[in-house]
Amino acid sequence: MKNQLLKIAVLMLTTTALKAHMPQVYPSGITVAVSLPDVEPAGIAVSDNDRIFLALPRGGVNHPYPSVAEVINGKPVAFPNEKMNENTNTDYADHLVSVLGITLYKNTLWILDQGKRAGIDGIPNGATKIVAVDINNKKVLKNIPIPKPFFRETIQLNDLRFDPIHGKEGTIYISNNGFAKPDQSIIVADVATGRLRELFKNAPEVSPVKGFMTFVEGRPHQFKNYQSNYAARWCKRHRDYTRF
């Protein structure tokens, strides 16, 4: 596990946003698992035998890489295959369009396809789905659609977790961050039936905290509709911040 964490840490630092800050020499025991200078991995899953899987969403940049890849000999290789990762405008249900979240349970990789690609208006029906793949034989075990009208264009399918305890074949929990306007919730999918439920829509527990400030590449960013006293004092003092 220690080696896995070291590999993941270096992998996440070798993306475009932090390329300029990468060290020239790494400390003993740390190795670069993969370097991707022109695409940013959004999800990582590591198996018990150190196989590394990446989610490479196309929402920010509609890149030519596969949307799900396994790191093999330092290179991203389409997983489960190249055909399923083709960047196509047809047959969305059987392709991985733009994967943001992945999680591994035993030998099954659970994949969340948010369906959004840069430069393409809207998210087509069939693009949003949950896919389960056996990492050993690379066979698709489940393909659970998240269709319209349940799916809204303001939903952002961000990440997922698999719960083996509840439900005949387990339950999937999905975080919805929301696109464009406040639209946050938890989406629950029953694996056996594919039944979808949406819970806690815009509840405080799943919504942005007004006045919350975070730092991105050393610069403060603040939720635009509210300014806490602390944030106001900080911004006034430093005069260099972005609201969002």
Residue pairs with C-beta under 8 A, 6 or more apart in sequence:
3 50
4 46
4 50
6 29
6 30
6 31
7 31
7 33
7 46
7 50
7 52
8 33
8 44
8 46
8 52
9 30
10 26
10 30
10 31
10 32
10 33
11 32
11 33
11 34
11 41
11 44
11 52
11 71
12 41
12 44
13 21
13 22
14 22
14 32
14 34
14 35
14 36
14 37
15 36
15 37
15 39
15 40
15 41
16 36
16 37
16 38
16 39
16 40
17 40
17 217
18 217
19 37
26 32
32 74
33 52
33 71
33 74
34 52
34 54
34 71
34 74
34 75
34 76
35 74
36 56
36 65
36 76
38 61
38 63
39 56
39 61
39 63
39 65
40 56
40 60
40 61
41 54
41 55
41 56
42 55
42 56
42 57
42 99
42 100
42 101
43 54
43 55
43 99
43 100
43 101
43 102
43 103
43 159
44 52
44 53
44 54
44 55
44 102
45 52
45 53
45 102
45 103
45 104
45 109
46 52
46 53
46 104
47 53
47 104
47 107
47 135
51 70
51 71
51 135
52 70
52 71
53 68
53 69
53 70
53 71
53 79
53 102
53 104
53 109
53 135
54 68
54 69
54 70
54 71
54 76
54 102
55 67
55 68
55 99
55 100
55 101
55 102
55 111
56 63
56 65
56 66
56 67
56 68
56 69
56 76
56 99
57 67
57 98
57 99
57 100
57 114
57 116
58 67
58 87
58 97
58 98
58 116
58 117
58 118
59 98
59 100
59 114
59 116
59 117
59 118
60 118
61 118
62 87
62 117
62 118
62 119
62 120
64 87
65 76
66 76
66 77
66 78
66 79
66 82
66 85
66 96
67 85
67 87
67 96
67 97
67 98
67 99
67 113
68 78
68 79
68 80
68 85
68 96
68 99
68 102
68 109
68 111
69 76
69 77
69 78
69 79
69 85
70 76
70 77
70 79
71 77
78 84
78 85
79 85
79 109
79 133
79 138
80 133
80 138
80 139
80 140
81 138
84 94
84 95
84 96
84 140
85 95
85 96
86 95
87 117
88 95
91 126
92 115
92 124
92 125
92 126
92 127
93 126
93 127
93 129
93 143
93 145
94 143
96 111
96 113
96 131
97 113
97 114
97 115
97 116
97 117
97 127
98 113
98 114
98 115
98 116
98 117
98 127
99 111
99 112
99 113
99 114
100 112
100 114
100 157
100 158
100 159
101 111
101 112
101 114
101 157
101 158
101 159
101 160
101 174
101 175
102 109
102 110
102 111
102 112
102 160
103 109
103 110
103 159
103 160
103 161
103 162
104 110
104 135
105 162
105 164
105 170
107 134
107 135
107 136
108 132
108 133
108 134
108 135
108 141
108 162
109 132
109 133
109 135
110 130
110 131
110 132
110 160
110 162
110 172
111 130
111 131
111 132
111 133
112 130
112 157
112 158
112 159
112 160
112 174
113 127
113 128
113 129
113 130
113 131
113 157
114 123
114 128
114 156
114 157
114 158
115 123
115 124
115 127
115 128
115 129
115 157
116 123
116 127
116 156
116 179
122 153
123 151
123 153
125 147
125 148
125 151
126 145
126 147
128 145
128 146
128 147
128 151
128 157
129 143
129 144
129 145
129 146
130 142
130 143
130 144
130 146
130 160
130 172
130 174
130 189
131 140
131 142
131 143
131 144
132 140
132 141
132 142
132 143
132 191
133 139
133 140
133 141
134 141
142 191
144 172
144 189
144 191
144 194
145 194
146 157
146 187
146 189
146 196
150 196
150 198
152 183
153 179
153 180
154 178
154 179
154 180
154 181
154 183
155 176
155 178
155 179
155 183
155 185
155 187
156 176
156 177
156 178
156 179
157 174
157 176
157 187
158 174
158 175
158 176
158 177
159 174
159 175
160 172
160 173
160 174
160 175
161 172
161 173
162 170
162 171
162 172
163 170
163 171
163 172
163 173
164 170
165 171
167 190
167 191
167 192
168 190
168 191
168 192
169 190
169 191
169 192
170 191
170 192
171 188
171 189
171 190
171 191
172 188
172 189
172 191
173 186
173 187
173 188
174 186
174 187
174 188
174 189
175 186
175 206
176 183
176 184
176 185
176 186
176 187
176 198
176 206
177 184
178 184
182 202
182 207
182 208
183 201
183 202
184 200
184 201
184 202
184 203
184 206
184 207
184 208
185 198
185 199
185 200
185 201
185 202
185 203
185 206
186 198
186 199
186 200
186 206
187 196
187 197
187 198
187 199
188 196
188 197
188 198
188 199
189 195
189 196
189 197
200 206
208 223
209 223
210 223
210 225
210 226
210 228
211 222
211 223
211 226
211 227
211 228
211 230
211 231
212 222
212 223
212 228
213 220
213 221
213 222
213 223
213 228
213 230
213 231
213 234
213 241
214 220
214 221
214 222
215 221
219 240
219 241
219 242
220 231
220 234
220 235
220 238
220 240
220 241
220 242
221 241
221 242
221 243
221 244
222 231
222 235
222 241
222 242
222 243
222 244
223 243
223 244
224 243
224 244
227 235
234 241
235 241
